[in-house]
């Protein structure tokens, strides 16, 4: 469900949209505030605003022509336009930094920043030559004046790109060498530092705008001041005022314009001995890499693009007579998964916490699929004792379980402790998943060798390494970070189970549904849901890979694998330094087993 993107949708895009939205409406006021010959509003790309005293009162004749009356100017348009201009300038600076990176793939823009001296004049390379891509590893540089080939060659060799072009007639051919470990590490540091610099610039622009509003004091109504502050001081993704989390969304959009950078920085992690030691920089990088990777892959448009490679016959499989359990099935992706399985003839057991909503969901699926073999099981998956009771009841049916879909999950932004003493996110997402799977193993074995467990994880896990602090005891509680940690544990548990039970005829798979529009997302991440409205996947598209995993012959699948859009996906992003953390899963599994055993029915 990619709920973690709450980290990835923050201040600058939201601020910029608000700032720009009011610019057209306040054109006359902006004209009044500035010079008499300025007839249009300033755009974010206009020249910097002239300095002036916001507190200066304008004066004009009253209607009777006698004397003057005080008129406090509306400073809002000026404050907002100035902040927008500064934010955009920061993003442009980041674009310049990204254009200088060599990523292992040829890009026509990678030479634009090189300065060439010819005829005693210095100018950018793109002013005196045309750069084109011959193939993914080769650039062609064609000078407008063939006599400048030597100067071009010297400038490229002297640049920090590490290129050694060769003269080919009247042009230069530059082969792009493969990235070394040292170069990739250096590139990671450059992007992380540039991103952090941009966030600091945006924060300064925000603070300057807030200071201007405060300095205005009583010059305009308090309601207007509060409105301005609200527009500038937009609540960030962590629910705190002031935007201290930074403007990652603008960075994602900017970095996303450089496909070569995205490919180099968001692929599978290949370097384990990462040299980044600064924790803040590493966290910034994880969030940025996840945002880029997600923006390129997790949206509805990405699903439609990926679906071009889908095989229709993969979903035209009947599973009549097979028993499937789906947790969290009354709405969203869980409902879509249950409906998809039922439409293919399966006997489906929908595990829901709320009886009334569960009964309505069962009735709806029976009606839409014509399959009467859809049943409701009531269980609160935040309670180990209830899971044990449910398991005991279900075991008495003595039916094999062919498919167990661990879909139930939540994100609670405030720390909530269950009646059993567990942090709520952990209780549902991790302990509930663990307990359900372990207690269903005997029934899964009855369905071997065709039994399988499918756990619905999230792309948010890309931002978090595995940690033994399962209940977020260290530091200030962060529901989004806890959710990401939980999802990382789920992926690692699937690996653990696949190894432990490889001889029992049970396949274990984790998957990511992409960024889908579900009731859970709307409730837990309303800003994310609103900002990406129209770009999120449907629940059915989110559930597509769940159904695909349930239908495919096990010979096509890799037990322990992580799947996305009907294909195996990387479990780690490059330079995120998360893969080595999976060594902690043995300790975590022992802790979970102890919690399960000690809990009473």
C-alpha positions as CSV (number, residue, x, y, z in Angstrom):
1,X,0.0,0.0,0.0
2,X,3.0,2.2,0.1
3,X,1.7,4.1,3.1
4,X,5.2,5.2,4.0
5,X,5.1,7.7,1.2
6,X,3.7,10.1,3.8
7,X,7.5,10.8,4.2
8,X,7.7,11.4,0.5
9,X,4.9,14.0,0.0
10,X,5.8,17.1,2.0
11,X,6.2,20.8,2.0
12,X,7.5,22.4,-1.1
13,X,5.1,21.1,-3.8
14,X,2.2,21.8,-1.4
15,X,3.5,25.2,-0.6
16,X,4.2,26.0,-4.2
17,X,0.8,25.0,-5.3
18,X,-0.8,27.2,-2.7
19,X,1.5,30.1,-3.4
20,X,0.9,30.0,-7.2
21,X,-2.9,29.5,-6.8
22,X,-3.4,32.9,-5.3
23,X,-0.9,34.8,-7.6
24,X,-3.4,35.4,-10.4
25,X,-6.1,36.5,-8.0
26,X,-3.8,39.1,-6.4
27,X,-2.3,40.7,-9.5
28,X,-3.7,44.1,-8.8
29,X,-2.4,44.1,-5.2
30,X,1.0,43.0,-6.3
31,X,0.9,45.9,-8.9
32,X,0.0,48.3,-6.1
33,X,2.8,47.1,-3.9
34,X,5.6,47.4,-6.5
35,X,6.5,50.0,-9.1
36,X,3.8,51.9,-11.0
37,X,5.1,50.5,-14.3
38,X,4.8,46.9,-13.3
39,X,1.6,45.6,-14.9
40,X,1.9,41.9,-14.3
41,X,2.3,39.6,-11.3
42,X,5.6,38.1,-10.7
43,X,6.0,34.4,-11.6
44,X,8.3,32.1,-9.8
45,X,10.8,32.4,-12.6
46,X,10.8,36.2,-12.6
47,X,13.7,38.3,-11.5
48,X,14.1,38.6,-7.7
49,X,11.6,40.8,-6.0
50,X,12.8,44.3,-5.0
51,X,13.3,44.8,-1.3
52,X,10.8,47.1,0.3
53,X,9.3,47.7,3.7
54,X,6.3,45.5,4.3
55,X,5.2,47.7,7.2
56,X,5.0,50.9,5.1
57,X,1.4,52.1,4.9
58,X,0.2,53.3,1.5
59,X,-1.8,56.5,1.5
60,X,-4.6,57.7,-0.8
61,X,-7.3,60.3,-1.0
62,X,-10.6,59.5,0.6
63,X,-13.8,59.6,-1.3
64,X,-14.5,63.3,-0.4
65,X,-11.0,64.3,-1.6
66,X,-10.1,65.7,1.8
67,X,-7.1,64.4,3.6
68,X,-5.8,60.9,3.4
69,X,-6.7,57.6,4.9
70,X,-4.3,54.8,6.1
71,X,-4.4,51.6,4.0
72,X,-2.4,48.6,5.2
73,X,-1.1,46.7,2.1
74,X,-1.8,43.0,1.7
75,X,1.6,41.5,2.1
76,X,0.4,38.0,1.3
77,X,1.1,38.0,-2.5
78,X,4.6,39.4,-2.0
79,X,5.5,37.0,0.8
80,X,4.2,34.0,-1.1
81,X,5.8,35.0,-4.5
82,X,9.1,35.7,-2.8
83,X,9.1,32.3,-1.0
84,X,8.1,30.5,-4.2
85,X,10.9,32.1,-6.2
86,X,13.5,31.1,-3.6
87,X,12.2,27.5,-3.4
88,X,12.3,27.2,-7.2
89,X,15.8,28.6,-7.2
90,X,16.9,25.8,-4.8
91,X,15.4,23.1,-7.1
92,X,17.2,24.6,-10.1
93,X,20.4,24.4,-8.2
94,X,19.8,20.7,-7.5
95,X,19.1,20.2,-11.2
96,X,22.5,21.7,-12.0
97,X,24.2,19.3,-9.5
98,X,22.4,16.2,-10.9
99,X,23.4,17.1,-14.5
100,X,27.0,16.8,-13.5
101,X,26.8,13.2,-12.4
102,X,28.2,10.3,-14.5
103,X,25.9,7.3,-13.9
104,X,27.2,4.6,-16.2
105,X,24.8,5.3,-19.0
106,X,25.2,7.9,-21.7
107,X,23.1,11.0,-21.4
108,X,23.3,14.0,-23.8
109,X,23.0,16.4,-20.9
110,X,25.9,15.1,-18.9
111,X,28.4,17.4,-20.7
112,X,26.3,20.6,-20.6
113,X,28.1,22.0,-17.5
114,X,31.6,21.6,-19.1
115,X,33.2,25.0,-19.9
116,X,35.2,25.1,-23.1
117,X,37.8,27.9,-23.9
118,X,38.1,28.6,-27.6
119,X,39.4,31.7,-29.2
120,X,40.0,33.3,-25.8
121,X,36.3,33.0,-24.9
122,X,34.8,30.6,-22.3
123,X,31.4,29.1,-23.0
124,X,29.3,26.0,-22.1
125,X,30.0,23.0,-24.3
126,X,26.4,22.9,-25.5
127,X,26.9,26.3,-27.1
128,X,29.6,25.1,-29.5
129,X,28.7,21.5,-30.1
130,X,25.8,19.1,-30.4
131,X,25.9,16.1,-28.0
132,X,24.0,13.0,-29.0
133,X,23.7,9.4,-27.7
134,X,25.0,6.7,-30.0
135,X,24.1,3.9,-27.5
136,X,23.7,3.4,-23.8
137,X,27.5,3.6,-23.4
138,X,28.7,6.0,-26.0
139,X,28.3,9.8,-26.7
140,X,29.0,11.7,-29.9
141,X,30.2,15.3,-29.7
142,X,29.8,17.2,-33.0
143,X,31.2,20.7,-32.9
144,X,29.6,23.5,-35.0
145,X,33.1,24.5,-35.9
146,X,35.4,21.5,-36.7
147,X,38.4,23.6,-35.7
148,X,37.3,23.4,-32.1
149,X,37.6,19.6,-31.8
150,X,40.9,19.8,-29.8
151,X,39.5,22.4,-27.3
152,X,36.5,20.2,-26.8
153,X,38.6,17.1,-26.2
154,X,40.8,19.0,-23.7
155,X,37.8,20.3,-21.8
156,X,36.1,16.9,-21.5
157,X,39.3,15.2,-20.4
158,X,39.8,17.9,-17.7
159,X,36.2,17.6,-16.4
160,X,35.6,15.4,-13.3
161,X,33.5,12.9,-15.3
162,X,36.5,10.7,-16.0
163,X,35.9,10.5,-19.7
164,X,38.6,10.1,-22.4
165,X,37.1,11.0,-25.8
166,X,38.7,10.0,-29.1
167,X,38.7,12.0,-32.2
168,X,36.7,10.4,-35.0
169,X,37.0,12.6,-38.1
170,X,35.3,15.9,-37.3
171,X,33.7,14.7,-34.1
172,X,34.5,13.2,-30.7
173,X,33.4,9.8,-29.5
174,X,33.3,9.4,-25.7
175,X,32.8,5.9,-24.2
176,X,31.1,5.9,-20.8
177,X,33.2,3.7,-18.5
178,X,31.4,1.4,-16.0
179,X,30.9,2.8,-12.5
180,X,33.4,1.7,-9.9
181,X,32.5,1.2,-6.2
182,X,34.3,4.4,-5.3
183,X,32.5,6.4,-8.0
184,X,29.1,5.1,-6.9
185,X,29.8,5.9,-3.3
186,X,31.0,9.4,-4.2
187,X,27.9,9.9,-6.3
188,X,25.7,8.8,-3.4
189,X,27.3,11.4,-1.2
190,X,26.9,14.1,-3.8
191,X,23.2,13.5,-4.2
192,X,22.6,13.2,-0.5
193,X,24.5,16.4,0.2
194,X,22.8,18.3,-2.7
195,X,19.4,17.1,-1.5
196,X,20.1,18.2,2.1
197,X,21.3,21.6,0.9
198,X,18.1,22.1,-1.1
199,X,16.0,21.2,1.9
200,X,17.9,23.7,4.0
201,X,17.3,26.4,1.4
202,X,13.6,25.7,1.3
203,X,13.4,25.8,5.1
204,X,15.1,29.2,5.1
205,X,12.7,30.5,2.5
206,X,9.8,29.3,4.6
207,X,11.2,30.8,7.8
208,X,11.9,34.1,6.0
209,X,8.2,34.3,4.9
210,X,7.0,33.5,8.5
211,X,9.3,36.2,9.9
212,X,7.8,38.7,7.4
213,X,4.3,37.9,8.6
214,X,5.3,38.3,12.2
215,X,7.0,41.6,11.5
216,X,3.8,42.9,10.0
217,X,2.2,42.6,13.5
218,X,-1.0,44.5,13.7
219,X,-0.8,46.0,10.2
220,X,-3.5,43.6,9.0
221,X,-6.2,41.4,10.5
222,X,-5.2,38.5,12.7
223,X,-7.4,36.1,10.6
224,X,-5.4,37.1,7.6
225,X,-2.1,36.5,9.4
226,X,-3.2,33.1,10.5
227,X,-4.3,32.2,7.0
228,X,-0.9,33.3,5.6
229,X,1.0,31.3,8.3
230,X,-1.1,28.3,7.5
231,X,-0.3,28.5,3.8
232,X,3.4,28.9,4.5
233,X,3.7,26.7,7.6
234,X,2.1,23.6,6.0
235,X,1.9,20.6,8.3
236,X,4.6,18.2,7.3
237,X,4.3,14.5,6.9
238,X,5.1,13.7,10.5
239,X,2.2,15.9,11.7
240,X,4.5,18.6,13.2
241,X,4.3,22.3,12.3
242,X,7.1,24.1,10.6
243,X,8.1,21.6,7.9
244,X,11.2,20.3,9.8
245,X,11.0,17.0,7.9
246,X,12.1,18.9,4.7
247,X,10.8,19.0,1.2
248,X,11.5,15.6,-0.2
249,X,8.7,15.6,-2.7
250,X,10.3,18.4,-4.7
251,X,13.6,16.6,-4.6
252,X,11.9,13.4,-6.0
253,X,10.3,15.3,-8.8
254,X,13.6,16.9,-9.7
255,X,15.7,13.7,-9.4
256,X,13.0,11.9,-11.4
257,X,13.9,14.1,-14.4
258,X,17.3,12.4,-14.6
259,X,16.5,8.7,-15.6
260,X,20.2,7.8,-15.5
261,X,20.5,9.0,-11.9
262,X,17.4,7.1,-11.0
263,X,18.6,3.9,-12.5
264,X,22.0,4.1,-10.9
265,X,20.7,5.1,-7.5
266,X,17.5,3.0,-7.1
267,X,18.6,-0.4,-8.3
268,X,19.4,-3.4,-6.2
269,X,22.1,-2.8,-3.6
270,X,25.4,-4.2,-4.7
271,X,27.8,-2.6,-2.3
272,X,27.6,-3.9,1.3
273,X,30.5,-2.0,2.8
274,X,28.8,1.4,2.3
275,X,30.9,4.2,3.5
276,X,28.2,6.7,4.4
277,X,28.4,7.1,8.2
278,X,26.2,10.1,8.7
279,X,22.9,8.9,10.0
280,X,20.9,11.9,8.8
281,X,22.4,11.8,5.3
282,X,21.6,8.1,5.1
283,X,18.0,8.6,6.2
284,X,17.7,11.4,3.6
285,X,19.1,9.2,1.0
286,X,16.8,6.3,1.8
287,X,13.8,8.6,1.6
288,X,14.9,10.2,-1.7
289,X,15.8,6.9,-3.3
290,X,12.5,5.4,-2.3
291,X,10.6,8.4,-3.5
292,X,12.2,8.3,-6.9
293,X,11.8,4.5,-7.3
294,X,8.2,4.7,-6.1
295,X,7.3,7.6,-8.4
296,X,8.7,5.7,-11.4
297,X,7.1,2.3,-10.5
298,X,4.3,2.4,-7.9
299,X,1.7,4.6,-9.5
300,X,-1.3,3.6,-11.6
301,X,0.4,4.7,-14.8
302,X,3.3,2.4,-13.9
303,X,0.9,-0.5,-13.4
304,X,-0.6,0.1,-16.8
305,X,2.8,0.2,-18.3
306,X,4.0,-3.0,-16.5
307,X,0.7,-4.7,-17.5
308,X,1.8,-4.7,-21.1
309,X,4.1,-7.5,-20.2
310,X,1.4,-9.5,-18.4
311,X,0.2,-12.8,-19.8
312,X,-3.6,-13.0,-19.7
313,X,-3.5,-16.8,-19.5
314,X,-1.8,-16.5,-16.1
315,X,-5.1,-15.3,-14.5
316,X,-7.4,-17.7,-16.4
317,X,-6.9,-20.5,-13.9
318,X,-9.6,-22.2,-11.9
319,X,-8.9,-22.9,-8.2
320,X,-12.2,-24.5,-7.5
321,X,-12.0,-26.7,-4.4
322,X,-9.1,-24.9,-2.9
323,X,-9.4,-23.2,0.5
324,X,-8.1,-19.6,0.8
325,X,-7.8,-17.5,4.0
326,X,-7.6,-13.7,3.5
327,X,-7.0,-11.5,6.6
328,X,-8.2,-7.9,6.6
329,X,-10.7,-8.7,3.9
330,X,-13.7,-6.5,4.4
331,X,-12.3,-3.6,2.3
332,X,-9.5,-2.3,0.1
333,X,-6.9,-4.7,-1.3
334,X,-8.0,-7.5,1.0
335,X,-11.5,-7.4,-0.3
336,X,-10.3,-7.2,-3.9
337,X,-8.0,-10.3,-3.3
338,X,-10.9,-12.2,-1.7
339,X,-13.2,-11.4,-4.6
340,X,-10.6,-12.3,-7.1
341,X,-10.0,-15.7,-5.5
342,X,-13.7,-16.3,-5.1
343,X,-14.4,-15.5,-8.8
344,X,-12.0,-18.3,-9.7
345,X,-13.9,-20.9,-7.7
346,X,-12.0,-20.9,-4.4
347,X,-13.6,-21.4,-1.1
348,X,-12.7,-18.2,0.7
349,X,-12.6,-17.5,4.4
350,X,-12.5,-13.7,5.1
351,X,-11.0,-12.8,8.4
352,X,-12.4,-9.5,9.7
353,X,-12.4,-7.7,13.0
354,X,-15.9,-6.1,12.6
355,X,-18.8,-8.5,12.2
356,X,-21.2,-6.1,10.5
357,X,-18.7,-4.9,7.9
358,X,-17.5,-8.4,7.4
359,X,-21.0,-9.8,6.7
360,X,-21.6,-7.0,4.2
361,X,-18.4,-7.8,2.4
362,X,-19.2,-11.5,2.3
363,X,-22.6,-10.8,0.9
364,X,-21.2,-8.5,-1.8
365,X,-18.6,-11.0,-3.0
366,X,-21.2,-13.9,-3.1
367,X,-23.4,-11.7,-5.2
368,X,-20.7,-10.4,-7.6
369,X,-19.0,-13.8,-8.1
370,X,-22.0,-16.2,-7.8
371,X,-19.8,-18.2,-5.5
372,X,-21.7,-19.2,-2.3
373,X,-18.5,-20.6,-0.7
374,X,-17.4,-17.3,0.9
375,X,-17.4,-17.3,4.7
376,X,-16.7,-14.9,7.5
377,X,-14.3,-15.5,10.4
378,X,-14.2,-12.9,13.2
379,X,-10.8,-12.1,14.7
380,X,-9.0,-9.1,16.0
381,X,-5.5,-9.6,14.7
382,X,-4.0,-7.2,17.2
383,X,-4.7,-9.8,19.9
384,X,-2.6,-13.0,20.1
385,X,-5.2,-14.6,22.3
386,X,-7.9,-14.0,19.7
387,X,-5.7,-15.3,16.9
388,X,-5.2,-18.5,19.0
389,X,-8.9,-18.9,19.4
390,X,-9.6,-18.3,15.7
391,X,-6.9,-20.9,14.8
392,X,-8.4,-23.4,17.2
393,X,-11.9,-22.9,15.8
394,X,-10.7,-23.1,12.2
395,X,-8.5,-26.2,12.9
396,X,-11.6,-28.0,14.0
397,X,-12.9,-27.8,10.4
398,X,-10.1,-30.1,9.5
399,X,-9.7,-28.6,6.0
400,X,-6.4,-28.0,4.2
401,X,-5.4,-24.4,3.7
402,X,-4.0,-23.9,0.2
403,X,-3.5,-20.2,0.3
404,X,-3.0,-17.9,3.3
405,X,-3.0,-14.2,2.5
406,X,-1.6,-12.1,5.3
407,X,-3.1,-8.8,4.2
408,X,-4.3,-7.2,7.5
409,X,-2.3,-4.2,8.4
410,X,-2.6,-0.7,9.7
411,X,-0.7,2.5,10.4
412,X,-1.4,4.2,13.7
413,X,0.4,7.6,14.0
414,X,0.2,7.8,17.8
415,X,1.5,5.3,20.2
416,X,-1.3,2.9,21.2
417,X,-0.7,-0.1,23.5
418,X,-3.0,-3.1,23.2
419,X,-4.6,-4.9,26.1
420,X,-1.8,-7.5,25.9
421,X,0.9,-4.8,26.2
422,X,2.1,-4.5,22.6
423,X,2.5,-1.4,20.5
424,X,-0.5,-1.5,18.1
425,X,1.3,-1.3,14.7
426,X,3.7,-4.1,15.7
427,X,0.8,-6.2,17.2
428,X,-1.1,-6.2,13.9
429,X,1.6,-6.0,11.2
430,X,4.2,-8.2,12.7
431,X,3.1,-10.3,15.7
432,X,-0.4,-10.9,14.2
433,X,1.2,-12.0,10.9
434,X,3.7,-14.2,12.6
435,X,1.1,-15.8,14.9
436,X,-1.4,-16.5,12.1
437,X,1.2,-18.1,9.9
438,X,2.7,-20.3,12.6
439,X,-0.6,-21.5,13.9
440,X,-1.9,-22.3,10.4
441,X,1.2,-24.4,9.5
442,X,-0.5,-27.8,10.2
443,X,-3.4,-26.9,7.9
444,X,-1.0,-25.6,5.3
445,X,0.9,-28.9,5.4
446,X,-2.3,-30.7,4.6
447,X,-2.4,-28.8,1.3
448,X,1.2,-29.5,0.4
449,X,2.8,-29.5,-2.0
450,X,0.5,-26.8,-3.3
451,X,0.3,-24.7,-0.2
452,X,1.5,-21.1,-0.1
453,X,1.7,-18.1,2.2
454,X,1.4,-14.6,0.7
455,X,2.3,-11.6,2.9
456,X,1.3,-8.2,1.7
457,X,4.2,-5.9,2.5
458,X,4.8,-2.3,1.4
459,X,7.4,-0.3,-0.5
460,X,7.9,1.7,2.7
461,X,10.2,-1.1,3.9
462,X,12.8,0.2,1.4
463,X,13.4,3.0,3.8
464,X,14.0,0.9,6.9
465,X,16.6,-1.7,7.9
466,X,15.7,-4.6,10.2
467,X,15.9,-3.6,13.8
468,X,15.4,-5.6,17.1
469,X,13.6,-2.5,18.5
470,X,10.3,-4.1,17.5
471,X,8.0,-1.8,19.5
472,X,9.8,1.5,18.8
473,X,11.0,1.9,22.4
474,X,14.0,4.2,21.4
475,X,13.3,7.8,20.6
476,X,10.1,9.7,19.8
477,X,7.5,7.4,18.4
478,X,6.9,7.7,14.6
479,X,4.0,5.7,13.2
480,X,5.2,6.0,9.6
481,X,8.7,4.8,10.5
482,X,7.2,2.0,12.6
483,X,5.1,0.9,9.7
484,X,8.2,0.8,7.5
485,X,10.0,-1.3,10.1
486,X,7.1,-3.7,10.4
487,X,7.0,-4.2,6.6
488,X,10.8,-4.9,6.5
489,X,10.2,-7.5,9.2
490,X,7.5,-9.2,7.1
491,X,9.8,-9.5,4.1
492,X,12.6,-11.0,6.3
493,X,10.2,-13.4,8.0
494,X,9.1,-14.7,4.6
495,X,12.8,-15.4,3.9
496,X,13.1,-17.1,7.2
497,X,10.1,-19.3,6.8
498,X,11.1,-20.3,3.2
499,X,14.3,-21.6,4.6
500,X,12.9,-23.2,7.7
501,X,10.0,-25.1,6.0
502,X,11.5,-25.7,2.6
503,X,10.9,-29.4,2.9
504,X,7.2,-29.1,4.0
505,X,5.8,-28.3,0.5
506,X,4.8,-24.7,1.4
507,X,5.8,-21.7,-0.6
508,X,6.4,-18.4,1.1
509,X,6.1,-15.1,-0.8
510,X,6.0,-11.4,0.1
511,X,4.7,-8.8,-2.3
512,X,4.1,-5.0,-2.7
513,X,0.8,-3.8,-4.2
514,X,2.1,-0.4,-5.3
515,X,0.5,2.9,-4.2
516,X,-3.2,2.1,-4.1
517,X,-6.2,4.1,-3.2
518,X,-7.8,2.3,-0.3
519,X,-9.8,3.2,2.8
520,X,-6.7,2.6,4.9
521,X,-4.7,5.0,2.9
522,X,-7.4,7.7,2.9
523,X,-7.7,7.4,6.7
524,X,-4.0,7.1,7.7
525,X,-2.5,9.3,4.9
526,X,-5.2,11.8,3.9
527,X,-2.7,14.3,2.4
528,X,-1.0,11.6,0.4
529,X,-4.3,10.3,-0.8
530,X,-5.4,13.8,-1.8
531,X,-2.2,14.9,-3.5
532,X,-1.9,11.7,-5.6
533,X,-5.6,11.6,-6.4
534,X,-6.0,10.1,-9.9
535,X,-2.5,8.6,-9.8
536,X,-3.1,5.9,-7.3
537,X,-3.9,2.3,-8.2
538,X,-7.2,0.8,-7.7
539,X,-7.7,-1.8,-5.0
540,X,-8.1,-4.4,-7.8
541,X,-4.7,-3.4,-9.4
542,X,-3.1,-3.5,-5.9
543,X,-4.5,-7.0,-5.4
544,X,-3.4,-8.3,-8.9
545,X,-0.1,-9.7,-7.8
546,X,-1.7,-11.4,-4.8
547,X,-4.1,-13.3,-7.0
548,X,-1.3,-14.0,-9.5
549,X,0.9,-15.6,-6.8
550,X,-2.1,-17.7,-5.7
551,X,-2.7,-19.0,-9.2
552,X,0.8,-19.7,-10.6
553,X,2.4,-23.1,-10.5
554,X,5.0,-23.1,-7.8
555,X,7.7,-24.0,-10.3
556,X,7.4,-20.5,-11.7
557,X,7.9,-18.9,-8.3
558,X,10.8,-18.5,-5.9
559,X,10.0,-19.2,-2.3
560,X,11.2,-16.4,-0.1
561,X,11.0,-14.0,-3.0
562,X,9.5,-10.4,-2.9
563,X,7.1,-9.8,-5.8
564,X,5.7,-6.7,-7.5
565,X,3.6,-6.5,-10.6
566,X,3.8,-10.2,-11.3
567,X,7.6,-10.3,-11.2
568,X,10.4,-10.6,-8.6
569,X,11.5,-7.2,-7.3
570,X,14.6,-6.1,-5.4
571,X,14.3,-6.1,-1.6
572,X,16.8,-3.3,-1.1
573,X,17.6,0.0,-2.8
574,X,21.1,0.8,-3.8
575,X,23.1,2.5,-1.0
576,X,20.2,2.2,1.4
577,X,22.4,-0.1,3.7
578,X,19.5,-2.4,4.6
579,X,20.4,-5.8,3.3
580,X,23.0,-6.7,6.0
581,X,20.3,-6.0,8.7
582,X,18.5,-9.2,7.7
583,X,21.0,-11.1,9.7
584,X,18.9,-10.0,12.7
585,X,15.9,-12.0,11.7
586,X,16.9,-15.1,13.8
587,X,16.9,-13.0,17.0
588,X,13.6,-11.4,16.0
589,X,12.0,-14.7,15.2
590,X,13.0,-16.0,18.6
591,X,11.4,-12.9,20.3
592,X,8.2,-13.4,18.3
593,X,8.0,-17.1,19.2
594,X,8.4,-16.2,22.9
595,X,5.6,-13.7,22.7
596,X,3.4,-16.2,20.9
597,X,4.1,-19.0,23.4
598,X,3.7,-16.8,26.5
599,X,0.3,-15.4,25.4
600,X,-2.7,-17.1,26.9
601,X,-6.0,-17.8,25.2
